């Protein structure tokens, strides 16, 4: 390619990626759009008792990579980069690289890891998408993975000099403490928390019964057994059973957070393949969706859970969208206290949010969640033959993130046309 042609191509790419404010512009299709051609997750497992309790993240990723390559028949040598979002495994880039090699991905394919706590999976997607937008690569893989059984949250330690600053002190406190601070400060009652939790449990149980999650799960083989069904969902949850649970943090704040109205601690992995529209079309790849963009914000560490209240409006504003333009929201349910506050402060109808339940019911493997929300949201858009997905989550230490995606897939069986 001549220098003149390369400059012209880069100019077209820049115009394509920087243009696109407003609904009609975002729905346009351009050759240099970043598109998603594959989006699946493993089933999820309960912490300490579930199906992944003894499976380290490298083995989980190896199985997910192998299942993905088998399903897509993608030549692994065509992958130009992999980014893995994860929080707590030691030496995450080493184990991710080893997992890729063990799955048959050649050594010429590089890999990195990213940790922005609960948004790590979304950041992995963003890193690959932005590498494609910049012209560095044209095809990459984003992964989100966490085994919280084997790698629980370590206790952050800072020096006394740092800890003397109030916000610095707050940002390293346990997440349960921030849940209670939100409940106490924003007057989110225990009853309201349980009511929102019941919605999540009920929706997830119904979705599981109807086989909804089977559409987004890719079966993986682990040590001779095939894992394909979540073991985290608790059927038969009622308001009575929720209200009978004792607070898990009795010494903090309003003491209203329970095992029934907080996200589960669990294990799992999810994956998206991203490329340009031009390449997807030329190589006959199915286009499931389009990456639009993301936003990351900081909030008061004490009230970590309110991150989506700032992140969602920011990402909508960036792309000239209104909240009414979005068909489905996947907002992470870290705790019912923060989730209830976010839903009501954002003033979004609940029928648009987590229609098949959220992390309170299905669990929240930290690094996985940001990719899992995209997998789940795009599948629901296909069922509804709807267009726009907004994902969002609060982030430990006092942050929030959000992303916008467009559905471009054919409706799934039984879609609401």
Number of C-alpha atoms within 10 A of each C-alpha: 7 7 8 8 10 11 12 12 15 15 12 15 20 15 12 17 18 11 12 17 15 16 15 9 12 21 17 9 12 15 15 23 22 29 30 31 21 19 25 24 32 28 25 28 29 25 22 16 13 16 21 26 18 14 16 18 25 22 21 24 30 25 22 28 25 18 18 23 15 11 11 13 9 13 11 16 12 14 21 19 21 23 27 33 35 33 28 19 19 9 9 20 18 13 19 27 24 18 22 25 16 17 20 14 22 15 12 13 17 15 20 17 25 22 18 21 21 28 31 29 37 31 32 30 32 20 23 28 29 17 18 24 22 14 14 12 17 24 23 26 24 28 34 33 33 31 33 27 22 18 15 15 14 8 9 9 11 12 7 9 8 12 15 11 10 11 15 16 17 19 21 18 17 15 20 18 21 27 29 27 23 23 27 17 11 13 13 21 17 20 13 16 26 26 18 20 31 24 22 25 26 20 19 27 21 14 16 19 11 10 12 17 21 17 15 21 22 22 20 23 16 16 9 7 9 10 19 17 19 20 18 24 23 13 15 9 18 15 13 10 12 20 17 10 14 14 18 15 16 13 10 17 18 21 20 25 28 23 14 26 31 26 22 24 23 29 34 32 30 34 30 25 23 28 29 26 24 15 17 20 12 9 9 8 16 17 20 20 27 27 21 23 20 24 21 22 19 17 20 15 23 25 26 26 35 30 27 31 26 21 26 28 16 20 24 23 15 14 20 15 19 13 15 10 15 20 20 24 27 27 24 30 31 27 30 33 32 29 29 22 22 22 18 12 12 15 11 15 11 14 11 14 21 24 19 24 25 26 30 29 28 28 27 29 30 31 34 32 31 35 30 31 27 30 22 23 27 30 24 26 25 22 19 18 18 21 19 23 25 28 27 31 30 34 28 23 26 22 27 27 30 31 28 24 23 23 25 23 21 14 18 15 10 9 14 12 8
